């Protein structure tokens, strides 16, 4: 397959905050994605969703 995009071992950690509005600080991290691998070839589509803020 002719790869247009190749991702290997994708990892993403998101910060967890505490301390209220004025003294907000990072106290931990939540693992959002760990070890995802994929390839997108010519003519393929990657569906994506995004959080609503």
Backbone as CSV, one residue per row, in Angstrom:
resi,resn,N_x,N_y,N_z,CA_x,CA_y,CA_z,C_x,C_y,C_z
1,UNK,0.845,-1.175,0.000,0.000,0.000,0.000,0.893,1.242,0.000
2,UNK,0.486,2.234,-0.771,1.190,3.513,-0.836,0.670,4.403,0.299
3,UNK,1.433,4.521,1.383,0.984,5.241,2.578,1.106,6.754,2.401
4,UNK,0.016,7.457,2.688,0.052,8.914,2.741,0.396,9.383,4.154
5,UNK,-0.040,8.599,5.150,0.233,8.913,6.550,0.467,7.605,7.289
6,UNK,1.546,7.544,8.049,1.841,6.358,8.853,2.159,6.830,10.272
7,UNK,1.448,6.261,11.248,1.655,6.609,12.656,2.012,5.331,13.400
8,UNK,3.109,5.367,14.154,3.558,4.206,14.918,3.653,4.556,16.395
9,UNK,2.997,3.735,17.229,3.088,3.843,18.685,2.731,5.243,19.209
10,UNK,1.613,5.779,18.759,1.141,7.094,19.207,0.764,7.040,20.685
11,UNK,1.254,8.016,21.448,0.926,8.128,22.866,0.585,9.575,23.185
12,UNK,-0.440,9.773,24.022,-0.838,11.126,24.425,-1.343,11.077,25.852
13,UNK,-0.762,11.910,26.699,-1.198,12.042,28.083,-1.762,13.445,28.273
14,UNK,-2.887,13.537,28.973,-3.536,14.820,29.220,-3.361,15.215,30.679
15,UNK,-3.096,16.493,30.953,-2.909,16.931,32.338,-4.215,16.916,33.126
16,UNK,-4.110,16.566,34.402,-5.237,16.621,35.335,-4.934,17.761,36.296
17,UNK,-5.852,18.718,36.384,-5.644,19.914,37.198,-6.404,19.832,38.514
18,UNK,-5.892,20.519,39.528,-6.600,20.676,40.799,-6.194,22.010,41.409
19,UNK,-6.936,22.424,42.427,-6.571,23.640,43.130,-7.479,24.828,42.881
20,UNK,-8.535,24.664,42.129,-9.449,25.772,41.897,-9.025,26.657,40.738
21,UNK,-9.772,27.719,40.524,-9.557,28.594,39.371,-8.268,29.409,39.499
22,UNK,-7.999,29.981,40.652,-6.842,30.859,40.802,-5.530,30.115,41.040
23,UNK,-5.601,28.970,41.676,-4.377,28.215,41.994,-4.344,26.874,41.258
24,UNK,-4.779,26.890,40.028,-4.837,25.669,39.227,-3.430,25.174,38.901
25,UNK,-3.178,23.898,39.189,-1.879,23.316,38.853,-2.069,21.862,38.437
26,UNK,-1.120,21.365,37.672,-1.162,19.980,37.210,-0.764,19.066,38.362
27,UNK,-1.628,18.113,38.689,-1.345,17.187,39.787,-1.133,15.757,39.312
28,UNK,-1.536,15.477,38.071,-1.393,14.120,37.547,-1.605,14.163,36.035
29,UNK,-1.476,13.020,35.384,-1.726,12.906,33.944,-2.624,11.709,33.676
30,UNK,-3.563,11.865,32.747,-4.450,10.780,32.336,-4.000,10.287,30.963
31,UNK,-3.866,9.003,30.812,-3.449,8.426,29.528,-4.650,8.415,28.587
32,UNK,-4.573,9.188,27.516,-5.661,9.272,26.550,-5.492,8.242,25.443
33,UNK,-4.280,8.082,24.960,-3.962,7.139,23.882,-2.624,6.503,24.217
34,UNK,-2.521,5.192,23.990,-1.274,4.507,24.314,-1.005,3.403,23.303
35,UNK,0.006,3.595,22.466,0.445,2.544,21.558,-0.408,2.349,20.315
36,UNK,-1.031,3.392,19.811,-1.872,3.272,18.611,-0.995,3.383,17.365
37,UNK,-1.186,2.434,16.438,-0.459,2.426,15.172,-1.464,2.289,14.035
38,UNK,-1.324,3.131,13.006,-2.213,3.021,11.847,-1.544,3.631,10.619
39,UNK,-2.073,3.257,9.454,-1.613,3.770,8.175,-2.824,4.187,7.363
40,UNK,-2.731,5.331,6.715,-3.794,5.790,5.818,-3.215,5.801,4.407
41,UNK,-3.872,5.068,3.541,-3.413,4.971,2.163,-4.190,5.905,1.242
42,UNK,-3.744,5.998,0.030,-4.389,6.829,-0.981,-5.847,6.382,-1.161
43,UNK,-6.785,7.328,-1.093,-8.204,7.047,-1.263,-8.919,6.625,0.007
44,UNK,-8.205,6.455,1.119,-8.836,6.079,2.384,-9.210,7.334,3.174
45,UNK,-10.151,7.161,4.102,-10.644,8.273,4.915,-10.461,7.921,6.383
46,UNK,-10.026,8.896,7.174,-9.897,8.730,8.615,-10.995,9.522,9.301
47,UNK,-11.988,8.838,9.903,-13.017,9.580,10.641,-12.432,10.087,11.957
48,UNK,-12.784,11.280,12.333,-12.257,11.848,13.572,-13.370,12.558,14.331
49,UNK,-13.327,12.466,15.645,-14.253,13.207,16.500,-13.434,14.079,17.434
50,UNK,-13.986,15.206,17.807,-13.285,16.145,18.664,-14.179,16.526,19.834
51,UNK,-13.589,16.738,21.012,-14.409,17.111,22.170,-15.054,18.477,21.991
52,UNK,-16.234,18.612,22.539,-16.956,19.868,22.487,-16.704,20.613,23.794
53,UNK,-16.166,21.812,23.709,-15.844,22.582,24.928,-16.874,23.647,25.163
